[in-house]
Amino acid sequence: MFSKYKKPAAPSTPVPAAAPTAKVTELPKAAAPEAATVKKVARKAAPATPAQVMTMDKERKRKERVGDLKLELHRVLLDNLNLAALEHATEADLRQEIQSITSEFLEEKAIILNRDDRQALNKELYDEVTGLGPLETLLQDDTVNDILVNGPQQIFVERAGQLELTDITFKDERHLLRIIDKIVSAVGRRVDESNPYVDARLKDGSRFNAMVPPVAVDGSLVSIRKFKKDKLGIDDLVGFGAFTEEMAAYLQAAVATRLNIIVSGGTGSGKTTTLNALSSFIDNAERILTIEDTAELQLQQIHVGRMESRPPNVEGKGEVSPRDCLKNALRMRPDRIIVGETRGEEVIDMLQAMNTGHDGSMTTIHANSARDGVSRLENMIAMAGIEMPLKAVRSQISSAVNLIVQASRLQDGSRRMTSITEITGMEGDVISMQEIFRYQRVGLTPDNKIIGHFTATGVRSHYAERFRMWGYDLPSSIYEPVAAE
């Protein structure tokens, strides 16, 4: 029945009889969820009725049977499909071939499936052969921002800033390891007991990180930060409530007048998204070089050179660190340098670049506030092994960095630009700073949504005269505090 992509027949040899397979009757469809009204008052969950328990048990057994069937069919596909020929096959041909093999297998085993289960089975098998198995559905879901796998039986996703457990699972640890190996081998990496962790990038640009046993105790750990296909601009972020029009006008002036900017924040707070949006204010006439561990920046300009660092290979050779990229970038006549994230000794070269004619450079760091961000820079310089007096370090930072933009993910999952702070110089041994805008939290709604508003602090920008000289004469009203509504 299926011959187009079937492997050439091997010489006939005695084949041991297959183990008898139990006949599987038609599997019931999943029970439709009952509509239920949710009361506002807290109450204990009602105990499940025997009928509900029976339905849940049937659904669990149905999923187990379909999972076993999919695993067996996947082995049949690998045994029969000519994988070399599949490289040139169209999607339609491959789907038709998988459907033919599935139909023949079900007929041979006298297994009856309803139409929905059969279609789901064909789709999952296609994902197993060409994609990333159970993860493929989540990767195609635009509402999912992060995919977090804690062993084969637990897959979480983040939607709108909130984590939720999915009903998607892997068959077992071997199945999960096979998908991990499929990802890392495509980018020339390897992960095993001797090298139990790996950082890679998927075809669509999504960031992939995995740790396997024995480092991962309860099963392999996988984290996928999905690549945004839609580039979010300043207008989009203002529309989402990440910051205000007044803050956007100030940031436009700051970027256009070539202030050196650091975007700080925690994991998942939107640092890279903010950096992308700020870069939209850079003029097309400027040459920009970007340096990242995993290429995520989506700059709109014409003249952009992108660099990506590389970890060492299995023999411990071939590493290209962010500092190596940054040193070379300085020899490539950049107008601006944008470093995706500064986390190590490359901070020295970044500050030197900001101080020596590469005004308007930008980077991100992990920090909880602007003052913490400055402390992080001091610590990174110390960890780089540079022996400098603390006052000299702080003087270097204060002259290099002009602006710190703080991005935060609040407890309700929303992302806000919680502070814009200027560095104005040194006062004795202390770096002097002034906050221009902040997000003022007021309270919490009954459904745990943050109540708050953006406001100026009343302090006029230290760079107001610079803005005016460059043609960005911002009205004094944007620096006036806003009362809560």
N, C-alpha and C positions, 0 to 999 in steps of 0.2 A: 504494500500500500504506500509506504513512504520510501522513496528510492533516490530522490534528487540529491539529498545531503546525507545519505546513508553511507556508513563506512564500507569499504570493499570487503567482500566475504572472505573470511579466513579459511584455511584448510580445515576440512571437517575432522573433528576429534570428539571422542565420546564425552558427552556432557552429563554430569550428574543430575538426577531428577530434582526439580525444584521442590522446596518444601511446600506442602499443601497450604493454600491460602483460604482463609475463611471467607465465605460469601458475605458481602456487605450489602445489606438491604438499602433501599433508598433513604438517604439521610434527611431528617426533617429540617425545614428551614428554621432559622433563628426566630425565636418568639419575638413578636413586635413589642417594644417597650410600652408599658401601660402609661397612659397620661395620668399624671398625679399633680395635684395642687400642693404647693409648698407653703406651709404656714409660716408666718413671721416669728412666731414664738418658738423658743427652743423646746424640743421634746425628744424623748427617747425613740429610737427607731423601733418600729413594730417588728416582732419576730416573724421570720419567714414562714409561710404556710407550707404544709406538706406538698401542695401542688407546685408552689414556687420552687421548693427544693428539688422536686423531681424534674422540673423544666430546666433548672440550672445544671443539674447533673447530666441530663440528656445533651444539653448544649456543650458541656465540657467534653463528654465522650465523643460527640460529633466532631469537635475540633481535633481531638486526639486521633480519631480515625482518618480524617482528611489529612492531618499532618503526616501520619505514617504512610498514607497513600502517596502523598507528594514526594516524600523521601525516596520511596521505592521507584516512583516514576522518574525522578531525577537521575537515579542510577541507570535506568533504562535509556534515558536520553543520552547520557555520557557514553554509554556502551554503543549506541547506534548512530549518533550524529557524527558526521565528519567535520570536526571543529575547524580544520584548515579551510574547508570549502565555505564555512559559515562566514568567514571574514568578508566575503564578497556577496553575501546573500542580502536581499532586501528585507526590511522589517515584515512586509506582508508575506513573503515566501517563508520566512522563519516561523512566523506565527502559524501559518498553514501546516508546516511540517510538524510542529509541536502538537497541533491539534490532531493531526493524523495519527501520530505515535500514541497520543493519549487515548484516542478512540479505540485503536487496535488493542492496546493494553487492557482497557476496561472490558472489551468484548472477550478477550482471552480469559480474564479472571472472573467473568460473569458478575461484574460489579456495576450497579445501577446508581447513577447520580442524577439529581434534578438539574435543570438547566443553569440555575444560578451557581450551584456548587461546581458544575463543570466549567463554566466561564471563569470563575474565581481560580480554579485549579490551573487552567490554561495560562491565565495572567501570571500567577505565582511562578509557574515553571518557566515562562518567558523571562521573568525578572531574575530567576536563578541562573539561567544560561547566559543572559546578556548584561544583567545589572548586578545589584547588590542584595538580591534576595529580599528578605522582609523589610529591609531599610528603603527599598526603592519607592514604595508608596509614600513614605514620610518625606523623602527627598523631593518628590513631585508635588507635595502639599505646600502651597505658598504661604499658608498661615503658620507654618512651623519655622521657628528661628533656630532652635538648637535641638539636636538629637543626642540623648545621653543613654548609653547602654551599660547596665550594671549586671554583667553575666548574661547568659542566654535567655533567662526567663523574665528579665525586667528591662523594659525600654521606656524611658521618659522622654517627653518633648516639652519644649517651652513655646507657649502661645501667648502673645500679648503680655509678656513679662511674667507669666505664671507657669509653674511646672505642673505637669499632669502625667499620670501613668497610662500607657496605652495597653490595648489588649493584644498587641503584636509580640510574638516571641520567636526565638530560634528553636530548632529542634533540640539541640544540645550544644555543649561547648565546642565539639569538633565542627559543627555547622558554623558557629560564630567565628572560629579561627580560620575556617576556609574563606569566609567573606573578607576578613581582615587581610589575609594573605593575598587575596585577589586585588584588593585596593593598593597595598604597598608594593606588590610586584609590578604593577602598572607604572609606577614612578621610579623603578629601579632601587627600591629599598627592600630590607628584609627584617622580619621580626620573629624571634624565637627565644629559647631560654637564655642563650648567651647575649642576646640583644633584645630585652623584653619590652622596649618602648619605641615608639616611632611617631614622627610628625610628618604629615604629607598633605598634599592638596588634591582634591578630586577634580574631575574633568571640568566641572562647572565653576571651579575656583573655590569651593567650600573648603574650610580648614578641617583637617582630620587628625585626631590624636588617638593613640591606642596604647594600652599597657596589658600585657598578657601574663599568665602564670609563669613563674612562681611569684612575681612581684604583685600581681593582682590575685588576692587570696581566694575570693569567692567566684572566680570566673573573669574573663577578659573585660576590661573597661574601655569603652569607646566614647569619644566626644566628637561631634560634628557641628561646627559653627557654619550654618548655611550661607552661601554667597547670595547677596541680594541682586536680583536681576534688574530691579528698578532702582535707579540712582536717585537718592533723596537729596533734594536741594534745600536751600535756605527757606524758600516759601513752603515747602512740604513740612519742614520741622516747625515753622511758625504755626502752620495749620494744625499740627498735632499737639500744639501747646508746649513744645520743648523749650521755647523762649519767645520773647515778644518782638514786635516790629522795631521798637526802639533799640533793643539789644542787637538785632540784626543790622540796623544802620550803623551802630557803633562798631560791630565786628567787621563790617565791610570797610569802614574807614581804617581800622587797625590792620587788616590784611593788605589793602591797597597801598597804604603808606609804609609797608614793609617792616612792621613790628615783628619781632621774634616771638612766637606764640607756642606755649606748651598746653596741651589738652590733658588734664589729669582726671582720674576717676577709677572706680573699681572694675572688676571683671563684669562684662555685659552691661556696662553703664552707657554705652554708645559713644565711646571715644573715637573709634575709627569712622563712624557715621558722621560725627561732628567735624572731624578732620577733613573728610570728603567734602562736606558742605562748605567749610571755610575756604577750601582750595578753589571753589568756583569763583571767588573774587579775584583770583590772580589773573593778570593780563596775559593775553595770548602771545605777546611779544617776548615773554620771559622763558628762559630755558630752565626746566624743572627736572631734578633727579630724585627719584624715590628709592628708598632702601627699606626692605621688609624681610622678616623671616618667612612669612607666607603672604604672597601678593594678594592684597585685599583692596587697596586704594583704587578708586575709579575716577581718575582725574579727567576733566573735560577739555583741557588745553591741547594745543597742537603739538608743542615741543616738549615732550615728556620722555625721559629715559628711565626705565624701570629696572631695578636690580633686586635679586632675591638671594639671601644668604643660603649656605648649604652646610648641613652637618657632616661630620666625618663618616667615611664608609666603614665596613666591617673591620678592616685592618687598622682603623683609627687614622686614616689619611684622607686627604682631599677636602678638608674643612675650609670653608670660606665664611668667616665671621662677619657680623654687621660692621665691625670696626675696619676689616679689610675693605669692605665695599665703600665705607665712608671715606677712607684714605684715598681710594682711587677716584671717588666722586669729586674730591677737591681738585683733582688734576684734569677734570673734564669740563671746565669752564661753566659751572652752574650759576644761574642767578639765584635760585633758591634750592635748598635741600630739604626734603621731607622724609623723616625717618618714621616708619610705621610705629615702632615702639622702642624706647630707650630703656634698657634694663641692665646694662653692664658697663664694661670699660669703654665702650664707644661714646659714653657721655663726654669724655675728655675732648674727643675730636669734634663732637657736636657743638660743644660750647666754644671751642676754638673757631669753628666755622662761623658761628653766629657773631663772633667778635672780630672777624677778619674779612669783612666785605661781603658776606653772604646774608645780608639783612633779609628779613621776611621768611626765614626758615621756620619749620614747624616740626613738632614731634609729639608723642603721647607718652605718659608715664602712669604707673599705678600709684595712686595716692588718694587719701580721703578728704583733703582740703588743700587750699593753695599753700598754706604754711607747711603742711606735711609734704607737699610736692617739693618745696625747697630743701627740706630735710632729706628727702629721698635723693635728690641730686648730690647733696653733700656726702651721703653714705655711699653712693655709687662711685664717686671720685675716690673715697677712702678705700673701697674694695678693689679699685683698679690698681692699687699699690703705689699711687702717686703721693709722695710725702711733701705736703704743702701745709703751711700754717692755716688754721681755720679761717682767719681773717682774709687771707689771700684767696682761699676757695670761695668764700662768700662774695668777695669783690668780683671775682670772675663770673659768678652766677648773676650778680646784680647788673653787671654791665652787658651780659649776653642776653638775658631773658627780659622781655618787656611786659608780657601778658600771660596770665595763667587762667585758663577757662576750665572750670570744674564741672564735670558731668556726673550725674548720680542716678542710680536706679532706686526709686523709693520703694517702700514696703508693699505698696499696692501693685508693683510691677511697672509703673509709669517711669519714663525717663525724662529728667529735667536738667537744664543747665542751671545749677543751683548757685553759681557764683562766677563773676568776672572780676579778677583782681589784677591791678597793675603793680609792677615792681618799679619803685621810683629812685632807688639808689641805696646808699649805706648811711646809717646813723651810728657812728662809733663802730662796734663789732657786729651790729645787727642789720639785717637786710630790711629796709623799710618798704611797706606794702600798703596799698589802699584799695578797698573794695568799691567797685563802681555800681554793680548790679548784684542782686541776690534774689533767691526764691524764698519767700517768707511763708512758712507753714503756720496754719491757723488751727487746724483740728482734723477730725476724722469723721466721715459719714457713717451711718449704721452699717453699711455694707463694706466698710474698711477702705473707702476711697479717700485719698489725701485731699484736704481742703487747704488751699493756699493761693498765693498770687506773687507775681514778679514785681519788683520795685527797684528803683534807683536808690542809692544810699544818700544822695544829696551832695556827694563829693564830685567836684568837676574834674574831668580827666586831666592827668598830668601831661598828656600828649595832645591837648586841644589845639595848641598853637601849631604843632606839626600837622595835624589834620587840616587846619585852615590853609597852611602853606601849600599843601598838596591838592587843594580844591575840595576838601570835605569839611565844610563849615557847619558842624552839627549845631542845631538849636540848643540853647541852654536848658530848654524845658525837658529834654530827655534825661537830665540828671536830677530832676525833682522827684522826691519820694511820692509813691502812690499809696493812698490809703486803701485798706481792705474794703471790698464792696459789701 
